[in-house]
Amino acid sequence: MTILVLFLCIGVHAERFVLAPGDRFEVSVYGEVASELDPSPPFSGTYQIDPDGYIQVHFLGDLYIEGKSLDEVRVFFNDLLSSYLVKPDVTVTLRFVAPRYVYVLGYVVGQRRLQIDSRETVLDVIARCGGELYDAKLDAVKVVRGGLKNPEIITVDLYAVIHEGDLSQNIAVQAGDIIYVPRTALYEWNEILSRIFPSLALVERGLDIIIDYESIYK
């Protein structure tokens, strides 16, 4: 399979780690307390992301964290706390990474659910499924992200990754992604023709019978 052979040769492009439901991290907050908040609310703590992507923080309420990197969480907390603390200093430490799964469907050797690590790419997970089938359309691979209620659909050109070395197309997969490999338009046309021609043959055979019948009984 093309992908199975080549993905080791071209290298991979991995994006930064992002948080997902089930992940647990610790937030440590330092800073001078504003006078109206004396004593300071306990902003520091360990938080686990719920299935909807939120954490609950005392005094701040429910905060949507899924999809953020650790540094983005740090900046996020820093901005929120700037109203309550003088020059807040925030550190974020990852404590637990929940298992992550993606679904690979379409024209690959083996469609399946895969457990992934934080640095795997679209090319990686397709290779783990045995690579693409001969009729796969690699320049239009679809990544469905964000769930089926409000999905973001990303088109990935793996042909450009393999044949042109464009690693920017080889995006990192995220927990819950659905990767769909379509098939080529030529194959679809061939399948259409394979369905049409038997029908045409039946019609043609019927016409021959009618013609023979008419020639006998003229």
C-alpha positions, -999 to +999 in steps of 0.1 A: +000+000+000+013+035-009+008+050+025+021+020+044+054+021+025+059+059+022+048+073+056+080+061+072+101+078+045+086+113+044+083+120+081+053+134+099+040+168+109+024+169+144+006+197+160+006+206+197-010+184+223-046+194+231-068+185+260-098+162+257-125+148+280-111+127+308-078+145+309-067+158+343-044+188+350-033+209+380-035+247+380-013+266+405-021+303+409+001+329+425-004+367+428-014+395+450-050+394+460-073+423+451-086+439+483-123+431+476-114+394+474-097+391+507-093+362+515-086+348+480-109+322+464-091+289+460-084+291+422-056+266+424-066+230+421-067+198+401-094+196+374-107+169+352-125+177+319-160+163+318-175+145+288-188+178+274-154+195+276-159+216+307-142+220+341-159+236+371-138+262+389-149+277+422-159+314+418-155+312+380-181+285+371-180+261+341-151+268+318-148+251+283-114+236+281-115+208+254-093+214+224-069+238+242-032+233+247-017+235+282-002+269+273-036+281+261-052+270+294-025+290+313-032+321+292-069+315+296-067+314+334-043+343+335-068+365+316-097+354+337-079+360+370-065+394+360-097+409+373-092+393+407-055+392+413-027+417+407-003+403+382-014+366+384+012+340+378-004+307+365+012+273+359-006+243+344+007+208+348-007+178+331-015+149+355-034+123+335-041+117+298-073+099+291-074+073+263-081+089+229-099+072+200-105+081+164-126+063+138-111+055+103-137+047+077-140+045+039-116+030+014-089+017+037-078-019+042-094-022+076-120+002+089-118+005+127-117+025+159-081+032+170-066+043+202-041+071+195-014+090+212-012+128+213+011+131+183-004+109+156-014+123+123-040+115+096-013+096+077-003+076+108-038+063+116-045+054+079-013+035+079-023+017+111-054+005+093-033-011+066-031+018+042-055+029+015-072+008-011-062+011-047-094+032-055-090+057-027-090+094-034-061+106-013-064+143-022-098+146-006-096+128+027-122+142+052-117+147+089-149+152+108-141+170+141-162+183+170-190+156+171-219+150+148-241+178+162-219+207+151-191+191+131-161+209+115-152+191+083-115+194+073-103+183+038-068+168+039-047+163+007-026+132+015-016+130-022+003+163-016+018+149+016+031+117-001+041+130-036+049+166-030+062+166+006+036+191+018+036+181+055+013+210+064-015+188+051-007+160+075-026+174+105-026+158+139-057+139+148-077+147+179-099+125+202-132+117+186-121+125+150-137+106+122-114+101+092-131+092+060-112+082+029-134+085-002-129+067-035-119+081-068-145+095-092-132+071-119-140+041-097-175+055-090-181+059-127-169+024-134-193+011-108-221+031-124-213+016-157-212-019-143-247-014-131-259+002-163-245-022-188-263-053-175-295-034-178-287-022-213-279-058-222-313-069-210-330-042-230-309-050-261-318-087-257-355-078-254-353-057-286-337-087-304-365-110-293-391-085-305-374-080-339-371-118-343-408-123-334-419-096-359-397-111-387-413-145-382-449-134-382-449-108-409 
